[in-house]
Amino acid sequence: MQAITVKESFRDTITEVICEGDSIVIMSYSYNTTGIYTNTLTATNGCDSVVVLDLTVNPTLYSEFTEATENATYTWNSIVYDASGDYTQTLTSTVTGCDSIVTLHLTVSVGIDELNNAVVSVYPNPTDNFVYVETATQINSLCLIEVHDVYGRVISSKEITDSKTMIDLSEMAAGVYFLKVIDGEKIIGTAFVTKQ
């Protein structure tokens, strides 16, 4: 009679949660999508060793929000923004612990009331082709006029060399534009202009 020795096989289940863009490696196999994966390996005793991977991949979360401010700056997560635009930050989700990409659509409309103090005058307004921008303050070498669209993007910029400057709008689409007169780092006047 012959004796038969039954060697023990091994089975192990590993449960893992990772973030999108990450992967987990078992032996020479790399996994990066949610699923249940079975790997049969050879144990030290020569028998099968089955490793089951129960993998969950949490997605990157995307969100966005819109803010409008009449202040000169807007602070979001300790970062100070001083111009209109779209800004993106990568944060850590409190739910999944993975990346959360958040986009801020910011409109900074500081100085709209400054037109009332006669620092800047714009004419003709509305216009078909061009406008004149006249400033009532002393012009230095760092002054310029920026033309912004309704999204706050700078469409054009022109250095001011005199108290009266012509801005050509003939190539721009019909709509409302925001003019900003900047003296160095300071906004000294603003105005809305309508292009017909």
BAMARTOR-977678 format. One record per residue: residue in one letter; x negated, y negated, z of N, C-alpha, C in turn. Coordinates in pm, 1 decimal, padded with zeros to 6 digits, always signed. Example, Ala and Ser with C-alpha at 12.3 -4.5 7.8 and 13.67 -1.06 7.14 Angstrom:
BAMARTOR-977678
  resn        nx        ny        nz       cax       cay       caz        cx        cy        cz
     A  -01319.0  +00569.0  +00780.0  -01230.0  +00450.0  +00780.0  -01320.0  +00330.0  +00780.0
     S  -01285.0  +00225.0  +00708.0  -01367.0  +00106.0  +00714.0  -01290.0  -00003.0  +00787.0
//
This chain:
BAMARTOR-977678
  resn        nx        ny        nz       cax       cay       caz        cx        cy        cz
     M  -00083.7  +00115.5  +00000.0  +00000.0  +00000.0  +00000.0  -00089.8  -00124.0  +00000.0
     Q  -00051.8  -00215.8  -00082.7  -00130.7  -00337.0  -00098.9  -00064.0  -00451.7  -00022.0
     A  -00143.7  -00528.4  +00046.9  -00091.3  -00641.9  +00123.3  -00086.6  -00764.3  +00033.3
     I  +00023.1  -00831.0  +00037.6  +00041.0  -00954.2  -00041.0  +00037.1  -01071.8  +00055.2
     T  -00045.5  -01168.7  +00018.3  -00055.2  -01290.0  +00098.8  +00016.5  -01402.1  +00023.7
     V  +00112.1  -01461.2  +00090.6  +00186.1  -01573.4  +00031.2  +00125.6  -01702.9  +00086.5
     K  +00073.2  -01779.8  -00005.5  +00013.3  -01907.1  +00035.2  +00121.0  -02014.8  +00035.2
     E  +00104.1  -02105.1  +00123.8  +00204.2  -02210.8  +00140.7  +00188.6  -02316.3  +00031.1
     S  +00300.9  -02354.7  -00030.3  +00299.8  -02467.6  -00123.6  +00343.6  -02592.1  -00046.2
     F  +00309.0  -02704.0  -00100.0  +00339.0  -02829.6  -00030.1  +00433.0  -02914.3  -00114.7
     R  +00522.8  -02984.7  -00046.2  +00613.7  -03078.3  -00113.4  +00622.0  -03202.6  -00025.0
     D  +00601.8  -03317.1  -00088.2  +00604.8  -03442.5  -00013.3  +00681.6  -03545.4  -00095.7
     T  +00763.7  -03626.3  -00030.2  +00836.9  -03733.7  -00097.4  +00784.1  -03866.7  -00044.5
     I  +00747.4  -03950.8  -00138.5  +00697.3  -04084.0  -00105.0  +00800.0  -04185.3  -00155.2
     T  +00844.1  -04271.8  -00068.1  +00936.7  -04378.8  -00106.1  +00859.9  -04510.6  -00102.9
     E  +00858.6  -04579.1  -00216.6  +00784.0  -04704.4  -00227.2  +00872.1  -04812.9  -00289.2
     V  +00852.2  -04935.6  -00244.0  +00916.9  -05053.3  -00301.9  +00804.8  -05149.7  -00340.0
     I  +00802.1  -05188.9  -00467.4  +00699.6  -05281.9  -00516.6  +00767.4  -05396.6  -00590.7
     C  +00688.6  -05496.1  -00625.4  +00739.1  -05611.8  -00699.7  +00713.6  -05594.5  -00848.5
     E  +00799.3  -05656.3  -00929.9  +00780.6  -05657.3  -01074.6  +00640.7  -05708.4  -01107.0
     G  +00573.3  -05638.1  -01196.0  +00436.6  -05674.1  -01231.9  +00333.4  -05592.5  -01156.3
     D  +00374.7  -05529.5  -01045.0  +00285.5  -05441.3  -00969.6  +00304.9  -05298.1  -01017.9
     S  +00218.4  -05208.1  -00974.5  +00233.2  -05066.0  -01007.0  +00178.8  -04984.4  -00891.5
     I  +00214.8  -04857.2  -00891.4  +00163.8  -04763.8  -00791.0  +00099.8  -04648.5  -00866.7
     V  -00013.6  -04601.6  -00817.8  -00088.2  -04495.1  -00885.2  -00090.1  -04371.5  -00797.2
     I  -00049.5  -04258.8  -00856.4  -00060.4  -04128.3  -00791.1  -00147.2  -04042.8  -00882.3
     M  -00260.7  -04004.4  -00829.0  -00365.5  -03936.9  -00905.9  -00400.6  -04027.5  -01024.7
     S  -00380.8  -03983.1  -01145.5  -00416.1  -04067.1  -01260.3  -00292.6  -04126.4  -01327.1
     Y  -00178.1  -04115.5  -01263.2  -00053.1  -04165.2  -01319.7  -00015.1  -04298.4  -01254.5
     S  +00021.3  -04393.5  -01339.0  +00059.3  -04526.0  -01291.6  +00208.4  -04547.2  -01319.3
     Y  +00279.8  -04599.3  -01221.1  +00424.7  -04619.9  -01233.1  +00458.2  -04765.7  -01201.7
     N  +00548.3  -04824.2  -01286.1  +00586.8  -04963.9  -01264.2  +00734.2  -04990.9  -01293.5
     T  +00815.2  -04885.7  -01305.4  +00959.9  -04903.0  -01323.9  +01033.7  -04817.8  -01221.8
     T  +01151.2  -04864.9  -01183.9  +01231.7  -04793.8  -01085.5  +01264.8  -04653.5  -01136.1
     G  +01253.2  -04554.4  -01047.8  +01287.3  -04416.9  -01085.0  +01235.2  -04317.8  -00983.2
     I  +01267.6  -04189.5  -01008.4  +01217.1  -04080.0  -00926.3  +01124.7  -03998.3  -01014.8
     Y  +01001.5  -03982.4  -00970.6  +00898.6  -03916.5  -01050.7  +00843.3  -03797.5  -00972.8
     T  +00829.9  -03683.8  -01040.2  +00776.2  -03563.5  -00978.9  +00639.1  -03533.9  -01038.3
     N  +00542.8  -03514.5  -00950.9  +00406.3  -03481.5  -00991.4  +00368.9  -03347.9  -00927.9
     T  +00324.8  -03253.4  -01009.4  +00279.5  -03124.7  -00958.2  +00127.6  -03122.3  -00965.0
     L  +00068.1  -03108.0  -00848.9  -00076.4  -03107.4  -00837.0  -00120.6  -02972.1  -00781.7
     T  -00248.8  -02946.6  -00777.2  -00300.4  -02823.9  -00718.7  -00357.2  -02855.1  -00581.8
     A  -00303.7  -02784.4  -00480.5  -00349.0  -02805.3  -00343.4  -00484.8  -02738.1  -00324.1
     T  -00549.3  -02763.7  -00212.7  -00681.3  -02705.5  -00184.3  -00675.2  -02554.0  -00171.6
     N  -00554.6  -02500.0  -00141.1  -00543.0  -02354.9  -00129.3  -00512.9  -02289.3  -00264.0
     G  -00509.3  -02371.4  -00371.0  -00485.8  -02317.5  -00504.4  -00340.1  -02314.3  -00545.3
     C  -00248.4  -02346.6  -00457.4  -00105.5  -02344.6  -00488.1  -00058.9  -02482.4  -00533.9
     D  +00066.3  -02483.6  -00580.2  +00124.2  -02609.6  -00623.6  +00149.3  -02702.0  -00504.9
     S  +00125.6  -02826.1  -00530.1  +00159.0  -02930.5  -00435.3  +00244.6  -03028.8  -00512.7
     V  +00370.4  -03044.4  -00473.1  +00464.1  -03129.7  -00544.7  +00479.4  -03261.1  -00467.9
     V  +00451.6  -03369.2  -00539.7  +00467.2  -03502.7  -00482.1  +00578.7  -03571.9  -00559.1
     V  +00683.6  -03612.5  -00488.0  +00796.5  -03682.7  -00548.4  +00785.8  -03830.4  -00508.1
     L  +00786.2  -03915.0  -00609.5  +00780.6  -04058.8  -00586.0  +00918.6  -04117.5  -00612.1
     D  +00977.9  -04178.2  -00509.9  +01105.3  -04249.9  -00523.0  +01068.6  -04398.8  -00524.2
     L  +01063.7  -04457.0  -00645.0  +01010.5  -04590.8  -00662.8  +01120.9  -04691.9  -00693.4
     T  +01119.1  -04802.2  -00620.8  +01208.9  -04915.0  -00648.4  +01122.0  -05034.8  -00683.1
     V  +01151.0  -05098.4  -00797.3  +01077.9  -05216.7  -00840.1  +01172.5  -05336.4  -00829.7
     N  +01139.7  -05427.2  -00739.6  +01220.4  -05548.2  -00724.3  +01182.7  -05649.1  -00832.2
     P  +01284.3  -05707.2  -00898.5  +01255.2  -05801.2  -01007.3  +01209.7  -05936.9  -00953.9
     T  +01141.8  -06011.8  -01040.2  +01111.8  -06151.5  -01011.5  +01242.9  -06228.6  -01019.7
     L  +01269.3  -06312.6  -00922.4  +01393.3  -06390.5  -00920.5  +01366.6  -06527.0  -00983.3
     Y  +01461.0  -06571.8  -01064.6  +01450.8  -06702.3  -01130.3  +01569.7  -06787.2  -01088.3
     S  +01543.0  -06911.7  -01055.3  +01651.6  -07004.2  -01023.7  +01607.2  -07144.9  -01061.3
     E  +01703.6  -07234.9  -01064.9  +01673.6  -07373.0  -01097.6  +01772.5  -07464.3  -01028.9
     F  +01730.6  -07587.9  -01011.0  +01819.4  -07687.5  -00953.4  +01783.8  -07825.0  -01008.3
     T  +01877.2  -07916.5  -00997.0  +01861.9  -08050.8  -01051.0  +01868.9  -08151.4  -00936.9
     E  +01778.6  -08246.4  -00938.3  +01777.9  -08353.9  -00839.3  +01760.8  -08487.6  -00911.1
     A  +01827.8  -08588.1  -00860.4  +01810.5  -08725.1  -00909.2  +01780.5  -08811.4  -00787.3
     T  +01681.8  -08897.6  -00800.6  +01644.8  -08983.2  -00688.4  +01622.9  -09125.5  -00737.2
     E  +01655.8  -09221.0  -00652.2  +01627.8  -09360.9  -00680.6  +01503.0  -09405.8  -00605.1
     N  +01439.2  -09312.0  -00536.2  +01312.7  -09341.3  -00467.9  +01198.9  -09329.8  -00567.7
     A  +01084.0  -09381.1  -00532.5  +00968.2  -09375.4  -00621.2  +00911.2  -09234.9  -00631.4
     T  +00936.6  -09151.7  -00528.7  +00884.2  -09015.2  -00529.1  +00989.7  -08917.2  -00478.5
     Y  +00966.1  -08789.9  -00509.7  +01050.0  -08680.9  -00458.7  +00955.6  -08572.0  -00408.2
     T  +00976.7  -08524.4  -00287.0  +00890.1  -08422.2  -00228.2  +00964.0  -08289.4  -00223.2
     W  +00897.7  -08186.0  -00277.1  +00952.6  -08050.0  -00276.2  +00841.0  -07955.4  -00234.1
     N  +00860.2  -07887.5  -00121.0  +00760.4  -07794.6  -00066.8  +00622.7  -07859.7  -00055.5
     S  +00620.1  -07977.5  +00001.6  +00497.3  -08053.7  +00028.1  +00427.9  -08106.9  -00096.6
     I  +00487.3  -08092.1  -00213.1  +00430.6  -08148.1  -00335.3  +00512.8  -08271.0  -00371.9
     V  +00443.3  -08381.8  -00398.0  +00508.9  -08508.9  -00427.4  +00511.9  -08530.0  -00578.5
     Y  +00631.3  -08555.9  -00632.0  +00650.5  -08584.2  -00774.1  +00693.1  -08729.8  -00789.2
     D  +00635.0  -08799.6  -00888.5  +00667.6  -08941.3  -00906.0  +00717.7  -08973.8  -01046.2
     A  +00751.7  -08870.6  -01122.2  +00802.2  -08892.7  -01258.0  +00910.5  -08790.6  -01289.1
     S  +01003.0  -08829.3  -01374.6  +01106.3  -08736.7  -01418.4  +01043.5  -08623.8  -01498.0
     G  +01103.1  -08505.7  -01488.3  +01051.4  -08391.7  -01564.2  +01098.3  -08260.7  -01505.5
     D  +01051.8  -08151.8  -01564.3  +01081.3  -08017.1  -01517.5  +00956.5  -07963.4  -01448.9
     Y  +00972.2  -07918.3  -01324.8  +00860.0  -07868.9  -01244.7  +00892.3  -07729.0  -01194.0
     T  +00793.9  -07640.1  -01199.9  +00814.5  -07501.3  -01159.7  +00719.1  -07465.7  -01046.0
     Q  +00773.8  -07395.3  -00946.9  +00692.9  -07343.0  -00837.5  +00720.7  -07194.2  -00823.4
     T  +00617.3  -07117.7  -00791.6  +00633.4  -06975.7  -00763.2  +00630.9  -06959.3  -00612.2
     L  +00743.0  -06912.4  -00559.2  +00759.3  -06895.6  -00415.2  +00772.8  -06746.8  -00383.9
     T  +00781.5  -06712.2  -00256.7  +00803.4  -06573.7  -00216.2  +00947.0  -06560.6  -00168.4
     S  +01019.8  -06466.2  -00227.8  +01159.5  -06444.3  -00190.9  +01168.5  -06392.3  -00047.8
     T  +01257.4  -06452.0  +00031.7  +01277.8  -06404.0  +00168.4  +01354.9  -06273.4  +00169.4
     V  +01421.3  -06239.6  +00058.8  +01499.9  -06116.0  +00050.1  +01412.1  -05998.5  +00009.0
     T  +01333.5  -06014.7  -00098.7  +01256.0  -05903.1  -00153.6  +01107.5  -05908.8  -00119.6
     G  +01057.4  -06026.3  -00081.6  +00914.5  -06041.5  -00059.3  +00836.5  -06056.7  -00188.4
     C  +00907.1  -06061.5  -00300.3  +00843.4  -06073.4  -00432.0  +00850.5  -06217.5  -00481.2
     D  +00792.9  -06239.8  -00599.8  +00793.1  -06373.2  -00657.1  +00934.4  -06423.5  -00683.3
     S  +00952.6  -06550.0  -00656.4  +01075.4  -06620.3  -00688.7  +01031.4  -06747.0  -00760.9
     I  +01063.1  -06757.3  -00888.7  +01020.2  -06870.8  -00969.1  +01135.7  -06970.5  -00976.6
     V  +01110.3  -07089.5  -00924.0  +01214.1  -07191.6  -00913.7  +01173.3  -07312.6  -00998.4
     T  +01267.8  -07361.5  -01078.7  +01242.8  -07478.4  -01162.9  +01327.4  -07594.7  -01113.3
     L  +01262.5  -07708.3  -01095.2  +01326.9  -07833.0  -01054.7  +01339.9  -07921.6  -01177.3
     H  +01462.0  -07967.3  -01207.2  +01486.2  -08066.3  -01312.1  +01504.2  -08199.8  -01239.2
     L  +01402.4  -08283.7  -01244.5  +01399.1  -08405.8  -01164.0  +01418.9  -08529.5  -01250.0
     T  +01505.2  -08618.6  -01201.5  +01523.0  -08749.6  -01263.4  +01488.5  -08854.7  -01158.8
     V  +01384.6  -08932.4  -01187.5  +01344.4  -09042.5  -01100.1  +01392.3  -09169.9  -01167.3
     S  +01484.6  -09238.5  -01103.5  +01541.2  -09359.5  -01164.0  +01514.8  -09480.4  -01076.5
     V  +01392.8  -09489.1  -01029.5  +01355.2  -09601.0  -00944.3  +01353.1  -09730.3  -01025.4
     G  +01396.3  -09837.0  -00963.1  +01380.2  -09968.5  -01023.2  +01491.0  -10012.4  -01115.6
     I  +01601.0  -09940.0  -01124.3  +01707.5  -09980.5  -01216.4  +01761.1  -10118.5  -01179.2
     D  +01769.2  -10148.9  -01050.1  +01819.8  -10278.3  -01007.4  +01716.9  -10390.1  -01024.4
     E  +01591.8  -10356.6  -01054.3  +01489.5  -10458.5  -01067.7  +01515.8  -10552.3  -01184.7
     L  +01597.5  -10510.2  -01282.1  +01629.5  -10594.3  -01396.2  +01700.4  -10721.7  -01351.3
     N  +01774.0  -10711.9  -01241.5  +01849.3  -10826.8  -01192.2  +01760.3  -10939.7  -01142.1
     N  +01632.2  -10911.9  -01112.7  +01548.0  -11017.9  -01060.3  +01470.8  -11089.9  -01170.5
     A  +01510.4  -11067.8  -01294.7  +01457.1  -11139.3  -01411.6  +01308.5  -11115.8  -01434.2
     V  +01253.1  -11003.0  -01387.9  +01114.0  -10970.5  -01415.6  +01099.9  -10926.9  -01561.0
     V  +01201.9  -10858.3  -01613.3  +01198.4  -10805.8  -01749.9  +01328.7  -10842.5  -01819.9
     S  +01318.3  -10885.9  -01944.3  +01438.0  -10901.8  -02026.5  +01414.8  -10829.5  -02158.3
     V  +01521.5  -10769.0  -02210.7  +01513.9  -10689.0  -02332.7  +01621.0  -10738.9  -02429.0
     Y  +01582.2  -10765.4  -02553.4  +01678.6  -10812.7  -02653.1  +01627.7  -10779.9  -02792.3
     P  +01710.2  -10765.8  -02892.0  +01856.0  -10750.7  -02881.9  +01890.4  -10612.9  -02825.0
     N  +01996.6  -10605.9  -02754.9  +02038.3  -10480.9  -02692.0  +02190.9  -10476.0  -02691.1
     P  +02251.4  -10386.6  -02769.1  +02196.6  -10273.9  -02846.4  +02119.5  -10319.6  -02970.1
     T  +02045.1  -10224.3  -03028.7  +01960.2  -10254.5  -03143.3  +01964.7  -10142.6  -03246.0
     D  +01927.2  -10176.2  -03369.4  +01916.0  -10076.2  -03475.1  +01771.3  -10034.0  -03496.7
     N  +01677.3  -10126.4  -03476.5  +01538.5  -10100.0  -03513.1  +01437.5  -10126.6  -03402.3
     F  +01440.0  -10245.7  -03344.3  +01337.2  -10282.1  -03248.1  +01398.2  -10368.3  -03139.1
     V  +01324.7  -10376.3  -03027.7  +01361.8  -10467.1  -02919.3  +01237.6  -10544.3  -02877.5
     Y  +01262.1  -10660.7  -02823.3  +01155.4  -10737.5  -02761.7  +01167.8  -10719.9  -02610.6
     V  +01054.4  -10696.7  -02547.1  +01049.2  -10687.1  -02401.5  +00968.0  -10805.7  -02354.0
     E  +01032.7  -10888.8  -02271.5  +00967.5  -11007.8  -02219.9  +00951.5  -10993.5  -02069.8
     T  +00832.5  -11021.5  -02019.7  +00806.9  -11015.0  -01875.9  +00785.3  -11154.8  -01822.1
     A  +00830.5  -11175.2  -01699.5  +00819.2  -11307.1  -01636.3  +00700.9  -11312.1  -01540.6
     T  +00617.5  -11208.4  -01540.2  +00503.4  -11205.4  -01449.3  +00372.9  -11211.5  -01528.6
     Q  +00264.9  -11240.0  -01459.8  +00132.3  -11243.8  -01521.3  +00093.9  -11103.9  -01568.1
     I  +00047.5  -11091.8  -01690.3  +00009.8  -10963.0  -01748.4  -00139.2  -10941.0  -01728.0
     N  -00174.5  -10819.8  -01679.4  -00316.4  -10786.8  -01672.0  -00347.8  -10678.1  -01774.1
     S  -00470.9  -10634.3  -01780.5  -00513.6  -10541.3  -01886.7  -00460.0  -10400.4  -01869.5
     L  -00398.7  -10367.1  -01758.2  -00349.3  -10231.4  -01734.2  -00198.9  -10217.9  -01753.1
     C  -00132.1  -10318.0  -01808.1  +00013.0  -10313.6  -01824.3  +00052.7  -10235.3  -01949.4
     L  +00160.9  -10159.1  -01937.1  +00215.5  -10092.3  -02053.6  +00365.1  -10074.1  -02038.7
     I  +00429.4  -10046.9  -02152.7  +00572.3  -10019.9  -02155.9  +00590.0  -09875.2  -02199.7
     E  +00665.9  -09800.0  -02119.1  +00698.9  -09662.2  -02154.5  +00845.4  -09655.8  -02194.8
     V  +00873.6  -09577.3  -02299.4  +01010.7  -09551.7  -02341.5  +01040.7  -09406.9  -02305.6
     H  +01145.7  -09386.6  -02224.8  +01184.3  -09252.9  -02179.5  +01318.1  -09213.9  -02241.4
     D  +01335.3  -09083.6  -02268.6  +01466.0  -09036.2  -02313.8  +01554.0  -09008.5  -02191.8
     V  +01675.0  -08958.9  -02214.8  +01769.1  -08936.5  -02104.6  +01723.2  -08825.9  -02011.0
     Y  +01625.0  -08745.0  -02051.6  +01572.1  -08638.5  -01966.7  +01449.7  -08684.1  -01888.6
     G  +01410.1  -08811.4  -01907.1  +01295.6  -08864.4  -01835.5  +01162.6  -08843.2  -01904.3
     R  +01163.9  -08780.3  -02020.9  +01039.2  -08757.6  -02094.6  +00991.3  -08887.0  -02158.2
     V  +00860.2  -08908.9  -02157.4  +00803.6  -09027.9  -02220.8  +00802.6  -09005.3  -02371.5
     I  +00876.5  -09089.5  -02444.6  +00885.9  -09079.8  -02589.8  +00775.2  -09160.4  -02655.9
     S  +00747.0  -09278.3  -02601.1  +00637.5  -09360.5  -02652.9  +00585.6  -09448.9  -02541.1
     S  +00465.9  -09499.8  -02564.7  +00402.0  -09586.5  -02467.4  +00323.7  -09691.9  -02545.1
     K  +00330.9  -09816.6  -02498.6  +00261.5  -09924.7  -02568.9  +00198.9  -10018.3  -02467.1
     E  +00073.9  -10053.6  -02492.1  +00004.8  -10147.5  -02405.3  +00061.2  -10287.8  -02426.9
     I  +00077.5  -10360.8  -02317.7  +00127.8  -10497.6  -02323.5  +00007.5  -10591.2  -02331.7
     T  +00006.5  -10675.9  -02434.3  -00102.7  -10771.8  -02448.7  -00055.8  -10915.7  -02433.3
     D  +00077.5  -10933.9  -02425.7  +00134.6  -11067.7  -02415.2  +00260.7  -11056.1  -02330.8
     S  +00316.6  -11167.9  -02290.9  +00439.2  -11163.3  -02211.2  +00559.9  -11120.8  -02294.6
     K  +00545.7  -11118.2  -02428.7  +00653.3  -11075.3  -02517.3  +00597.2  -10964.9  -02608.8
     T  +00658.6  -10847.9  -02602.6  +00609.6  -10731.8  -02677.7  +00723.6  -10670.5  -02757.6
     M  +00697.3  -10636.3  -02884.9  +00798.1  -10570.5  -02968.4  +00781.2  -10418.9  -02957.5
     I  +00893.4  -10350.1  -02935.8  +00895.2  -10203.5  -02931.1  +00976.8  -10155.0  -03049.8
     D  +00915.9  -10072.5  -03133.6  +00981.9  -10019.7  -03252.7  +01059.8  -09893.0  -03216.3
     L  +01191.5  -09898.1  -03233.7  +01277.9  -09782.9  -03206.9  +01336.0  -09725.3  -03335.1
     S  +01291.8  -09771.7  -03450.2  +01352.9  -09734.5  -03577.9  +01347.4  -09585.0  -03606.6
     E  +01244.7  -09515.0  -03559.4  +01230.9  -09371.2  -03586.0  +01301.3  -09285.2  -03481.2
     M  +01356.2  -09347.2  -03379.1  +01421.2  -09272.0  -03270.4  +01567.8  -09249.2  -03301.7
     A  +01619.8  -09140.6  -03248.0  +01761.2  -09107.3  -03267.2  +01848.3  -09207.2  -03191.8
     A  +01971.9  -09219.7  -03236.7  +02066.6  -09306.6  -03166.4  +02088.0  -09252.4  -03025.9
     G  +02098.6  -09342.6  -02929.6  +02119.5  -09301.1  -02791.5  +02072.4  -09407.1  -02694.7
     V  +02070.1  -09370.7  -02568.4  +02027.9  -09462.2  -02462.7  +01885.5  -09424.3  -02420.6
     Y  +01800.4  -09525.3  -02407.8  +01662.5  -09505.6  -02365.9  +01634.9  -09591.6  -02242.8
     F  +01539.0  -09548.6  -02165.5  +01500.8  -09617.0  -02042.6  +01361.1  -09674.2  -02062.5
     L  +01347.6  -09806.2  -02046.2  +01217.4  -09871.6  -02059.2  +01160.8  -09897.1  -01920.6
     K  +01032.0  -09869.5  -01906.5  +00964.8  -09889.8  -01778.5  +00840.4  -09974.6  -01804.5
     V  +00831.6  -10089.8  -01736.4  +00714.5  -10176.3  -01747.6  +00626.2  -10147.7  -01626.6
     I  +00501.6  -10105.6  -01656.2  +00411.5  -10061.1  -01550.8  +00288.1  -10150.4  -01549.0
     D  +00256.3  -10201.9  -01431.4  +00137.3  -10284.5  -01410.5  +00042.3  -10203.3  -01322.4
     G  -00054.1  -10138.1  -01385.3  -00143.9  -10048.8  -01311.1  -00067.7  -09927.2  -01264.0
     E  -00047.7  -09913.2  -01135.0  +00026.3  -09801.6  -01076.5  +00167.2  -09841.6  -01032.9
     K  +00201.9  -09969.2  -01050.0  +00328.0  -10021.3  -00996.9  +00426.8  -10048.5  -01109.7
     I  +00550.2  -10004.2  -01089.7  +00657.2  -10035.5  -01184.0  +00706.3  -10176.7  -01150.8
     I  +00693.8  -10267.5  -01249.0  +00733.8  -10406.5  -01221.5  +00868.7  -10441.0  -01283.7
     G  +00921.6  -10353.1  -01367.4  +01051.5  -10380.2  -01427.4  +01100.0  -10263.4  -01507.9
     T  +01232.1  -10252.6  -01519.8  +01293.5  -10145.7  -01597.2  +01417.0  -10199.2  -01668.0
     A  +01458.1  -10125.7  -01769.2  +01580.6  -10164.2  -01840.9  +01628.0  -10045.6  -01923.1
     F  +01756.8  -10043.0  -01946.5  +01814.9  -09947.8  -02040.5  +01832.4  -10018.9  -02175.4
     V  +01810.6  -09946.7  -02284.5  +01833.8  -10002.8  -02415.7  +01912.0  -09900.3  -02497.4
     T  +02007.3  -09949.2  -02575.7  +02089.5  -09861.4  -02659.1  +02043.1  -09875.2  -02802.6
     K  +02006.1  -09759.5  -02861.7  +01966.7  -09754.1  -03004.0  +02087.5  -09704.5  -03081.5
     Q  +02131.3  -09785.5  -03181.4  +02248.6  -09749.6  -03260.9  +02209.4  -09669.9  -03382.2
//
